[in-house]
Every structure is written in structure tokens, then in C-alpha cells.
């Protein structure tokens, strides 16, 4: 990738990543409810999903997915329903992603569960598919090998995405500390649960 192309590519995809969306809202929610360190498991799954969507958009698999919308719809509905269920548990102050009255975690969610949450949200995110299908092919040079170009682009995209996820998760953690300092544990659980339900509805209905 040339320097000129990179100076266009990096700002473009940074804007795509930093724009509030389902993945960033999920990072904010997780940062608020379980902290940044645990949220990184969700980020790992999300980044893997982003890489998969980017590769699919570049090699044309996305076009096939668009021709078979039933599979995409089922994935969105299943993922959205699962996130809504988790949000409901959080809002009702019961379940794995809930703080007790002392502000400590009742049951730490499994790393695998968090990674799956992030992965499903990423691959079922219409915003991600739309941006990658629209933007990524325009940065590929037709007369050069695809694999090296795509490897560099995906590496840059994942670095940008991770940085933005960390910003949102850190913001959630800051809000968590603010609320816990005022002993508003129930309010924190309900805010976290409401945000999770919003992500699930957005995913299922978008």
C-alpha cells in the first residue's frame, strides 16, 4: 500500500470505527458492567468478526450473503435476542453480568461467552457489512496481489478498531466508578442492562 493511499485509508476507517455503533455501544456497556480487562475478551471476538467481514467483503463473499438474506436475518435475530436476554438479566439485577451491593462482580462471565458476544455482534452488524462492501474494494489495486494488500489493510483496521473499543470501554469504566462512588449499584445495573437491550434491539431490527 502506497503512502498516499494509506493517508486516505487510515482516516477513513478510523472514522468508521469511532462512529457510535453496536460494537462500540457493547464495549461501553461491558466496560461499565465488568471493567476494561474482562471486556477485552469481548473485543477479541469482535475483532475476529471484523476481520472475517472484511475478508468476505474483499473476496466477494458478501455479495453471496446479500443473495441469501435468510441466513443473515436468522443470525441477527438470534444474536439480538441473546443480547436482549442478557440485558434483561442485568436490568433485573440477576445474572452473570451484575454487580452486588458492594460493587463487586457476583459471577464473572466466562471469557468464551464474552468472545462469542463480540463475534456475533460484529458479523451480524449491518453497519460493518455496509462500510466494508462500499469502501474496502475501492482501496484495493487490481493489478497487485490481493493477499498482501488485504493483510496490511486488515491489520490497520483491527488496530483502529481495538483503539476505539478501548476508548469506549474506558468511558464505561469511568462512568461505573462515578456511579459506584455514589453507591448507585442498582442504577448502574439498570443503565448497563438498558444499553445491552438497546444493542440487542438494534442488532435484531436493523
Beta strands, then each sheet from edge to edge (+ up, - down):
end
